[in-house]
Amino acid sequence: MARKAKKTGKSYAGAGPGEWYNKISLPSIEKMGETTLLKANNPPFVSFCKSVYSNFPSLGKGAELDIKHKSAIDFLGWNLTAEEISAAIKITLFALLALGIAVAMIVMFTPLNDELAAMVGQDFVIVYIILPFVVVAALLANYIQNYPLNAAALEKTKALTYVPEMVGYMIMSMKLVPNLEKAVEFSAEHGTGKIADDFKRILWDVQLGVYNTVSEGLDLLAYRWGEYSEEFKQALMRIRASVLENTEAKRYQLLDSTMISILESIRGKMEQYARELSQPSVLLFYLGVLLPLILIIILPVGSAFSGQAMATPPLLILLYNIIIPAVTFLFARDVISRRPPTQSIPKIYDSFPGLPKKNTLLLGSRRIDLRLAVVAVLVIGITGSLLISNQGIPPAIMYGEEEVGFQLLPKDKTIAEVMEKEGNEANYYDDDGPFFQNLSLKYGPEKAYDLLQVEKINFFSKPENDITPYGLSFGLLLTIVCAGSVFVFYKNIYKRNAQLDILKMESEFKDSLYILASRLGENKPVEEALKHTSRFLPDFKISHVIFGKTIENIELLGLPLKEAVFDKNYGSLKNIPSKTIQTGMKIMVDSVKLGVNVAARTLISLSLQLRNSEKVNETLKVLISDTTGMMSTMAIFIAPIVLGVTTALQKVVMLTLATIYNSNINQTLDTLGNVSGSVPFNVPDVSGMGLNVTGASLSAMVTPIQFLLIVGVYVIELVIIMTYFTTKIQEDNNLLFFINLAKSLPIAVAVFLVAVIVSSTMVGGFFG
């Protein structure tokens, strides 16, 4: 087949440069044999469905595909049947439901049953266990059923970038010689994505005799893509029509208008995508910020009506630190998946030249082990946290023997200190302490326990009696975040700097192509053209790293042009992980074989193509800049402030529930006051409202320090998710995500802690 492909390439005739252009033999076509196309691996989804069906064929019996699914599967080129999809859906449902029943049976006959019953009630134990499995099974079944549709829609999104690229390569080739087969070969060789794969398949099918001509294959491809990319369909038709033009001027005019039409259509679709981003951004705010705020009110109130402790630490950890972050991340990831892919970002590996040794931090000319630096941050942070916890900010020791004056953050109070100030023992409010013993003699143990829980909440909610270790918890939280940020930042910053250098060279490459093409157009040898370009652009890094290195390889090592550029050991592109530069230099090397004039025309067309791609990238960035800016502000400032206020509201809700319970006690408030002091304020009797607040439910609810840590961890998770979202929307670049995260996370946590201090002070002043 390889010999046949090569022979076919030589059979076309042309005039002038076109005759020689037809003699280029493209490696991708040479390699497009049976191994590449006919034995291609199935996507994981297809392999999964086929594996299930092969083991359980009866599960898919009688299933049929609707028109949408059949169209999507045909478009994707998957060898997948309705029976295979149906079997995968059913086995997923059966497996998860069986797992849910098994877990329920295990819980029912273990001590876990009693613990879960204490939180939700015995009647709801089975529901709480099996319901999550039912929900997950339904979601997975729906996901499997709609996967082909979503995959086809994803290819439609990717087409916003691949279409201009592929059409640009076809136009570049057609301007050199009006030959459709050569244009398809050229695009398939240098393009990316599903369209490039489809082009390769057309060429292979023509060789096998499936299509009589490339034109026939392009017609079918145009109509298959028409449902997903109308502009690509129209572009293929116009490119085909250009072959029929009787003059070169008309052909050029039609091809240029085709490219302009493509870019205008893509811009319109990107504007639509940018407008559609506003709604997901608002939903992310509701899901990630407002929902936790609402839950801290709903859960305790639900406890008041049900008599069950719903705002317990395990439940809040499950909601705040697992379920809500997971749902928010999946939603953000779904939005990101619909983003049109734009610029291909170079990947920098650990072995990239110029990078410091792994886990090394550069401090001037000194090299420091990054792990030691992280340990140093932890030691300093923990020591500072203990100092703040014992002394406050500013340290109490600064006031000497005098009474401690104003402190931005007072030192943490202990139970012993608070109770000593009240003239009571440290165990006064313990479950078997003096307070409980006194009440137990009057009202009995059960009533006394309820009264104890209410009084503890009332007493320790006062600002002067607050024993929440703010200084210690704030310091440890900020220390852990700063240590993690230092590690993440210095783990990636050197790779990011190298990546920026490569991106800068890509931009320089687009400009240098004009100079290189001009010198080639003057009939100068390629070596002379590279030398002139390097001297003409001395400040460009690409002049020294690539052009200069290529000249050295030719003159000093005696390498041919191709080896001087692409040799694995000595080539100038050996350590340049840039698809743009790799493709551009390959086109230059191939076109030089046809003569310098053909190479000049090719490089000019390539430069225009690269500029068009750059316009597409910049268009999307500009269109989404407002949304990403708003989301960044929300992640770093708004969300931490709102969640900081939430921690203060938790105290308000708990104190309100305790006061409501206090007002419904059958004994008089005077009797309670003789034992414990007066309540903060009186509320009307609400015994007829169906409230069922008990001391047991109050004592099982989350404490202020527990809730502070739960929300603090949630803030960290939310900032990670929001930073991931805003970075990936702008640019599909993991290095940039890690750098942005390392910069924004400490700021967000600091804002959260300040919000906690301010809101707690305001609430404390209100109840003091």
ZAMARGU-4260 file (C-alpha; in steps of 0.2 Angstrom, whole numbers, plus 5000, padded with zeros to 4 digits):
<rodrens>
0) 5000/5000/5000 | 5014/5012/5004 | 5021/5009/4986 | 5004/5012/4979 | 5002/5029/4988
5) 5019/5035/4983 | 5016/5030/4965 | 4999/5039/4965 | 5007/5055/4971 | 5019/5055/4956
10) 5005/5052/4943 | 4998/5070/4943 | 5005/5083/4931 | 5006/5102/4934 | 5014/5117/4927
15) 5029/5126/4935 | 5031/5124/4953 | 5015/5113/4954 | 5023/5099/4944 | 5037/5098/4957
20) 5025/5101/4972 | 5016/5085/4967 | 5032/5075/4970 | 5032/5078/4988 | 5029/5062/4997
25) 5021/5064/5014 | 5026/5052/5028 | 5009/5052/5035 | 5002/5045/5019 | 5016/5033/5018
30) 5012/5026/5035 | 4993/5026/5033 | 4993/5007/5031 | 4982/4994/5038 | 4990/4995/5055
35) 4986/5013/5057 | 4968/5014/5052 | 4961/4997/5052 | 4968/4991/5069 | 4965/5008/5078
40) 4961/5006/5096 | 4942/5009/5101 | 4938/5023/5113 | 4937/5017/5131 | 4918/5019/5131
45) 4916/5008/5115 | 4927/4995/5123 | 4917/4995/5139 | 4901/4993/5130 | 4907/4979/5119
50) 4915/4970/5134 | 4899/4970/5144 | 4889/4964/5129 | 4901/4950/5125 | 4898/4944/5143
55) 4880/4948/5145 | 4872/4948/5127 | 4854/4945/5134 | 4854/4962/5142 | 4855/4971/5126
60) 4842/4960/5116 | 4829/4970/5106 | 4837/4987/5109 | 4837/5000/5095 | 4845/5017/5092
65) 4835/5032/5089 | 4840/5044/5074 | 4850/5056/5085 | 4861/5042/5093 | 4863/5033/5076
70) 4868/5050/5068 | 4881/5054/5082 | 4889/5036/5082 | 4890/5037/5063 | 4898/5054/5064
75) 4911/5048/5077 | 4915/5033/5067 | 4912/5021/5081 | 4908/5003/5078 | 4895/5002/5092
80) 4877/4995/5092 | 4861/4998/5101 | 4862/4981/5110 | 4880/4985/5117 | 4874/5002/5124
85) 4859/4994/5132 | 4869/4981/5140 | 4881/4993/5147 | 4867/5004/5154 | 4858/4989/5162
90) 4873/4981/5170 | 4878/4998/5178 | 4860/4999/5185 | 4860/4981/5192 | 4878/4982/5199
95) 4875/4998/5209 | 4858/4993/5215 | 4865/4976/5221 | 4880/4985/5229 | 4868/4997/5238
100) 4858/4982/5245 | 4873/4973/5251 | 4880/4989/5260 | 4862/4991/5268 | 4863/4973/5274
105) 4880/4975/5281 | 4875/4991/5291 | 4859/4984/5297 | 4869/4970/5307 | 4883/4980/5313
110) 4885/4994/5326 | 4884/5007/5312 | 4866/5004/5312 | 4864/5011/5330 | 4875/5026/5326
115) 4866/5030/5310 | 4849/5028/5318 | 4854/5040/5332 | 4856/5053/5318 | 4842/5050/5306
120) 4830/5038/5315 | 4828/5020/5313 | 4815/5021/5300 | 4826/5031/5288 | 4842/5021/5290
125) 4838/5010/5274 | 4833/5026/5264 | 4849/5035/5269 | 4860/5020/5263 | 4851/5015/5247
130) 4846/5032/5241 | 4863/5037/5236 | 4866/5021/5226 | 4850/5024/5217 | 4854/5042/5213
135) 4871/5037/5207 | 4865/5023/5196 | 4852/5034/5188 | 4865/5047/5184 | 4877/5034/5177
140) 4864/5026/5166 | 4859/5043/5159 | 4877/5047/5157 | 4880/5031/5147 | 4865/5033/5136
145) 4869/5051/5132 | 4888/5048/5130 | 4888/5047/5111 | 4878/5063/5109 | 4889/5072/5121
150) 4905/5066/5112 | 4898/5072/5095 | 4894/5089/5103 | 4912/5090/5110 | 4919/5087/5092
155) 4907/5101/5086 | 4915/5112/5099 | 4933/5107/5095 | 4929/5111/5076 | 4928/5129/5081
160) 4947/5128/5081 | 4951/5113/5070 | 4941/5120/5055 | 4951/5136/5052 | 4967/5126/5054
165) 4962/5112/5042 | 4954/5124/5029 | 4969/5135/5030 | 4981/5121/5026 | 4970/5116/5011
170) 4969/5134/5005 | 4988/5135/5007 | 4990/5119/4996 | 4977/5124/4983 | 4986/5141/4980
175) 5002/5132/4975 | 4993/5119/4964 | 4974/5116/4962 | 4975/5098/4966 | 4962/5092/4979
180) 4971/5075/4983 | 4987/5085/4987 | 4977/5097/4997 | 4969/5084/5007 | 4986/5075/5010
185) 4994/5091/5015 | 4980/5095/5028 | 4980/5077/5035 | 4999/5078/5038 | 4999/5095/5047
190) 4982/5096/5054 | 4975/5089/5071 | 4959/5083/5078 | 4945/5072/5071 | 4945/5082/5054
195) 4963/5077/5051 | 4959/5059/5055 | 4944/5060/5043 | 4955/5066/5029 | 4967/5052/5032
200) 4953/5040/5031 | 4947/5047/5014 | 4964/5045/5006 | 4965/5027/5013 | 4947/5024/5006
205) 4952/5030/4989 | 4966/5019/4988 | 4955/5004/4993 | 4942/5009/4980 | 4929/5014/4993
210) 4928/5031/4984 | 4932/5033/4965 | 4940/5050/4968 | 4945/5061/4983 | 4931/5073/4978
215) 4918/5060/4981 | 4925/5057/4998 | 4925/5076/5002 | 4907/5077/4997 | 4902/5063/5009
220) 4913/5071/5023 | 4905/5088/5020 | 4888/5082/5023 | 4892/5071/5038 | 4900/5087/5046
225) 4886/5098/5040 | 4875/5095/5055 | 4889/5099/5067 | 4899/5113/5057 | 4890/5121/5043
230) 4905/5133/5040 | 4916/5118/5037 | 4903/5110/5024 | 4902/5127/5015 | 4921/5129/5015
235) 4924/5111/5007 | 4912/5115/4993 | 4920/5132/4990 | 4937/5124/4989 | 4931/5111/4977
240) 4923/5124/4966 | 4940/5134/4966 | 4947/5120/4955 | 4934/5124/4941 | 4940/5142/4940
245) 4948/5146/4924 | 4960/5159/4930 | 4972/5159/4945 | 4966/5176/4950 | 4948/5170/4952
250) 4954/5154/4961 | 4964/5165/4974 | 4949/5176/4976 | 4937/5162/4980 | 4950/5154/4992
255) 4953/5170/5001 | 4934/5174/5003 | 4932/5156/5010 | 4945/5159/5024 | 4937/5176/5028
260) 4920/5168/5029 | 4927/5154/5040 | 4934/5166/5052 | 4919/5177/5053 | 4908/5162/5057
265) 4920/5156/5070 | 4920/5173/5078 | 4901/5173/5079 | 4901/5156/5087 | 4914/5161/5100
270) 4904/5176/5104 | 4889/5165/5107 | 4899/5154/5118 | 4906/5169/5128 | 4888/5175/5131
275) 4882/5157/5137 | 4896/5157/5150 | 4887/5170/5161 | 4873/5158/5166 | 4885/5144/5171
280) 4895/5157/5181 | 4880/5162/5191 | 4876/5144/5194 | 4893/5141/5201 | 4891/5156/5213
285) 4874/5149/5219 | 4881/5131/5220 | 4898/5135/5228 | 4894/5150/5239 | 4875/5153/5242
290) 4871/5135/5245 | 4882/5133/5260 | 4876/5149/5267 | 4858/5143/5266 | 4862/5125/5273
295) 4869/5132/5289 | 4851/5140/5292 | 4841/5125/5285 | 4850/5111/5294 | 4848/5117/5312
300) 4830/5123/5309 | 4826/5106/5301 | 4833/5098/5317 | 4822/5110/5327 | 4806/5103/5318
305) 4812/5084/5317 | 4820/5082/5334 | 4835/5074/5325 | 4853/5082/5325 | 4855/5086/5307
310) 4869/5099/5309 | 4881/5086/5315 | 4900/5086/5311 | 4899/5070/5300 | 4884/5077/5290
315) 4892/5094/5288 | 4909/5086/5282 | 4899/5075/5270 | 4890/5090/5263 | 4903/5104/5264
320) 4919/5095/5260 | 4913/5080/5249 | 4896/5082/5240 | 4896/5101/5237 | 4914/5102/5231
325) 4911/5086/5220 | 4896/5093/5212 | 4903/5110/5209 | 4919/5102/5202 | 4909/5091/5190
330) 4898/5106/5185 | 4914/5117/5181 | 4922/5103/5172 | 4907/5101/5161 | 4907/5119/5157
335) 4925/5118/5153 | 4923/5103/5141 | 4912/5114/5130 | 4926/5127/5128 | 4933/5128/5110
340) 4951/5122/5110 | 4962/5136/5104 | 4981/5137/5106 | 4991/5121/5108 | 5001/5124/5124
345) 5019/5117/5124 | 5021/5104/5138 | 5037/5106/5149 | 5044/5090/5156 | 5056/5087/5171
350) 5070/5084/5159 | 5068/5100/5150 | 5085/5109/5148 | 5088/5123/5160 | 5077/5118/5173
355) 5084/5116/5191 | 5086/5099/5199 | 5069/5092/5204 | 5063/5099/5221 | 5075/5113/5220
360) 5072/5131/5224 | 5083/5145/5217 | 5086/5159/5229 | 5097/5170/5219 | 5113/5160/5215
365) 5109/5148/5229 | 5100/5131/5227 | 5089/5126/5242 | 5079/5110/5244 | 5061/5114/5241
370) 5056/5101/5254 | 5066/5109/5267 | 5059/5126/5263 | 5041/5119/5265 | 5046/5111/5282
375) 5053/5128/5287 | 5037/5137/5283 | 5028/5124/5293 | 5039/5126/5308 | 5038/5145/5308
380) 5019/5144/5305 | 5016/5132/5319 | 5027/5141/5331 | 5019/5158/5327 | 5001/5150/5329
385) 5006/5144/5346 | 5012/5161/5350 | 4997/5170/5344 | 4986/5157/5353 | 4995/5161/5370
390) 4998/5180/5367 | 4986/5186/5354 | 4990/5200/5341 | 4999/5211/5346 | 5007/5200/5360
395) 5000/5202/5377 | 5018/5202/5384 | 5021/5219/5376 | 5009/5227/5389 | 5020/5220/5403
400) 5012/5220/5420 | 4999/5232/5415 | 4981/5227/5410 | 4981/5220/5392 | 4975/5234/5380
405) 4967/5233/5363 | 4972/5217/5353 | 4967/5214/5335 | 4965/5196/5339 | 4965/5192/5358
410) 4973/5176/5364 | 4963/5160/5365 | 4953/5158/5381 | 4953/5141/5390 | 4938/5134/5399
415) 4948/5135/5416 | 4952/5154/5413 | 4934/5157/5409 | 4926/5147/5423 | 4939/5155/5436
420) 4933/5172/5431 | 4915/5167/5435 | 4921/5160/5451 | 4917/5142/5446 | 4927/5126/5444
425) 4934/5121/5427 | 4922/5106/5426 | 4907/5116/5431 | 4898/5113/5414 | 4904/5095/5412
430) 4890/5082/5410 | 4893/5076/5428 | 4899/5093/5435 | 4891/5104/5448 | 4879/5113/5437
435) 4872/5096/5431 | 4871/5089/5449 | 4861/5104/5455 | 4848/5103/5441 | 4847/5084/5442
440) 4841/5085/5460 | 4827/5097/5455 | 4821/5091/5438 | 4829/5073/5436 | 4843/5068/5425
445) 4834/5069/5408 | 4828/5087/5411 | 4844/5092/5419 | 4854/5086/5404 | 4843/5096/5392
450) 4845/5112/5403 | 4864/5109/5404 | 4866/5109/5385 | 4855/5125/5383 | 4865/5134/5397
455) 4882/5129/5389 | 4877/5136/5372 | 4870/5152/5381 | 4886/5154/5392 | 4900/5151/5379
460) 4891/5161/5365 | 4895/5177/5375 | 4911/5186/5368 | 4919/5186/5385 | 4916/5167/5387
465) 4920/5162/5369 | 4933/5148/5371 | 4935/5144/5352 | 4954/5144/5348 | 4953/5156/5334
470) 4972/5161/5335 | 4978/5143/5335 | 4965/5137/5321 | 4968/5152/5311 | 4987/5151/5312
475) 4987/5132/5308 | 4975/5134/5293 | 4985/5148/5286 | 5002/5139/5289 | 4996/5124/5280
480) 4990/5134/5265 | 5006/5144/5264 | 5017/5129/5265 | 5006/5120/5251 | 5007/5136/5240
485) 5026/5137/5242 | 5028/5119/5236 | 5016/5121/5222 | 5023/5138/5216 | 5041/5133/5216
490) 5037/5116/5209 | 5030/5124/5193 | 5036/5141/5191 | 5052/5136/5182 | 5043/5125/5170
495) 5031/5140/5168 | 5045/5152/5164 | 5052/5139/5151 | 5034/5138/5144 | 5033/5157/5142
500) 5050/5156/5133 | 5043/5144/5121 | 5027/5154/5118 | 5037/5169/5115 | 5047/5160/5102
505) 5031/5154/5094 | 5026/5173/5092 | 5043/5177/5085 | 5042/5163/5073 | 5026/5170/5065
510) 5035/5187/5062 | 5051/5179/5056 | 5042/5169/5043 | 5040/5185/5033 | 5058/5189/5033
515) 5063/5171/5029 | 5051/5170/5015 | 5057/5187/5008 | 5075/5181/5007 | 5070/5164/4999
520) 5059/5174/4986 | 5076/5183/4981 | 5082/5165/4976 | 5094/5164/4990 | 5098/5147/4997
525) 5089/5142/5013 | 5106/5143/5023 | 5108/5161/5018 | 5090/5165/5021 | 5091/5158/5039
530) 5107/5168/5042 | 5100/5184/5036 | 5084/5181/5046 | 5095/5178/5062 | 5105/5194/5059
535) 5090/5204/5055 | 5081/5199/5071 | 5095/5198/5083 | 5084/5201/5098 | 5073/5187/5094
540) 5077/5171/5104 | 5071/5160/5090 | 5085/5168/5079 | 5099/5160/5091 | 5090/5144/5097
545) 5083/5138/5081 | 5089/5147/5066 | 5107/5149/5073 | 5107/5131/5078 | 5101/5125/5061
550) 5115/5135/5053 | 5128/5127/5064 | 5122/5110/5061 | 5123/5112/5042 | 5140/5121/5042
555) 5150/5113/5056 | 5142/5095/5057 | 5138/5094/5038 | 5120/5089/5041 | 5107/5090/5028
560) 5093/5103/5031 | 5081/5090/5037 | 5093/5082/5049 | 5099/5099/5055 | 5082/5103/5061
565) 5074/5086/5066 | 5089/5075/5071 | 5085/5067/5088 | 5102/5071/5095 | 5108/5087/5086
570) 5093/5094/5078 | 5088/5112/5082 | 5071/5107/5087 | 5077/5093/5099 | 5071/5103/5115
575) 5057/5113/5107 | 5041/5106/5112 | 5030/5117/5101 | 5018/5110/5089 | 5017/5127/5080
580) 5036/5128/5077 | 5038/5109/5073 | 5024/5110/5060 | 5031/5126/5053 | 5049/5120/5051
585) 5042/5104/5043 | 5033/5113/5030 | 5048/5124/5027 | 5059/5109/5025 | 5047/5100/5013
590) 5044/5115/5003 | 5062/5119/5000 | 5064/5103/4991 | 5053/5111/4977 | 5064/5126/4976
595) 5066/5142/4985 | 5052/5151/4976 | 5039/5138/4981 | 5046/5138/4998 | 5044/5157/4999
600) 5026/5156/4994 | 5022/5142/5006 | 5030/5151/5021 | 5020/5167/5017 | 5004/5157/5016
605) 5009/5148/5033 | 5012/5165/5041 | 4995/5170/5036 | 4988/5154/5043 | 4996/5156/5059
610) 4990/5174/5061 | 4972/5168/5058 | 4974/5155/5071 | 4981/5168/5083 | 4966/5179/5079
615) 4954/5165/5084 | 4964/5162/5101 | 4964/5181/5105 | 4946/5183/5100 | 4940/5170/5113
620) 4951/5177/5127 | 4944/5194/5124 | 4926/5188/5124 | 4928/5178/5140 | 4939/5191/5149
625) 4924/5199/5158 | 4918/5182/5165 | 4935/5176/5170 | 4939/5192/5179 | 4922/5191/5188
630) 4925/5173/5193 | 4943/5176/5199 | 4936/5191/5210 | 4923/5179/5217 | 4935/5165/5221
635) 4948/5176/5230 | 4937/5189/5239 | 4918/5187/5238 | 4916/5169/5242 | 4928/5169/5257
640) 4919/5184/5264 | 4902/5176/5262 | 4908/5160/5270 | 4917/5169/5284 | 4900/5177/5288
645) 4893/5160/5288 | 4903/5155/5302 | 4896/5169/5313 | 4878/5165/5307 | 4881/5147/5314
650) 4883/5154/5331 | 4867/5165/5329 | 4857/5150/5323 | 4863/5139/5337 | 4860/5152/5350
655) 4842/5156/5344 | 4838/5137/5344 | 4844/5136/5362 | 4834/5151/5367 | 4818/5144/5359
660) 4821/5128/5369 | 4823/5138/5384 | 4807/5147/5382 | 4797/5131/5380 | 4803/5123/5396
665) 4789/5119/5408 | 4798/5127/5422 | 4799/5146/5425 | 4813/5156/5418 | 4816/5163/5436
670) 4820/5145/5442 | 4833/5143/5428 | 4840/5160/5431 | 4843/5156/5450 | 4854/5142/5444
675) 4863/5149/5428 | 4859/5167/5426 | 4847/5176/5413 | 4846/5171/5395 | 4852/5184/5382
680) 4835/5189/5377 | 4817/5183/5378 | 4807/5176/5363 | 4788/5172/5363 | 4782/5155/5367
685) 4782/5144/5351 | 4777/5128/5358 | 4762/5127/5346 | 4773/5128/5330 | 4779/5110/5330
690) 4796/5113/5336 | 4805/5099/5343 | 4821/5105/5350 | 4830/5094/5363 | 4846/5095/5373
695) 4852/5079/5365 | 4850/5087/5347 | 4858/5103/5352 | 4873/5094/5360 | 4875/5083/5344
700) 4876/5098/5333 | 4893/5105/5327 | 4903/5116/5338 | 4910/5133/5333 | 4928/5127/5331
705) 4922/5111/5321 | 4912/5122/5309 | 4926/5134/5307 | 4938/5121/5302 | 4924/5113/5290
710) 4921/5129/5282 | 4939/5133/5281 | 4943/5117/5272 | 4928/5121/5260 | 4935/5138/5256
715) 4951/5129/5251 | 4942/5117/5240 | 4931/5131/5232 | 4946/5141/5228 | 4954/5126/5220
720) 4938/5123/5209 | 4936/5141/5205 | 4954/5144/5200 | 4953/5128/5190 | 4938/5135/5181
725) 4944/5152/5177 | 4961/5146/5171 | 4955/5132/5160 | 4942/5144/5152 | 4956/5156/5148
730) 4969/5143/5143 | 4970/5124/5144 | 4986/5125/5154 | 4990/5115/5170 | 5005/5124/5174
735) 4996/5141/5173 | 4982/5133/5184 | 4995/5128/5198 | 5004/5145/5197 | 4987/5154/5199
740) 4982/5143/5213 | 4998/5145/5223 | 4995/5164/5221 | 4977/5165/5225 | 4974/5152/5239
745) 4984/5161/5253 | 4975/5177/5249 | 4958/5169/5249 | 4961/5160/5265 | 4967/5176/5273
750) 4952/5185/5267 | 4941/5172/5275 | 4950/5173/5292 | 4948/5192/5292 | 4929/5190/5288
755) 4927/5177/5302 | 4935/5190/5314 | 4925/5205/5308 | 4908/5195/5308 | 4911/5187/5324
760) 4915/5204/5332 | 4899/5211/5325 | 4889/5197/5331 | 4897/5196/5348 | 4894/5214/5350
765) 4876/5211/5346 | 4874/5197/5359 | 4886/5204/5372
</rodrens>
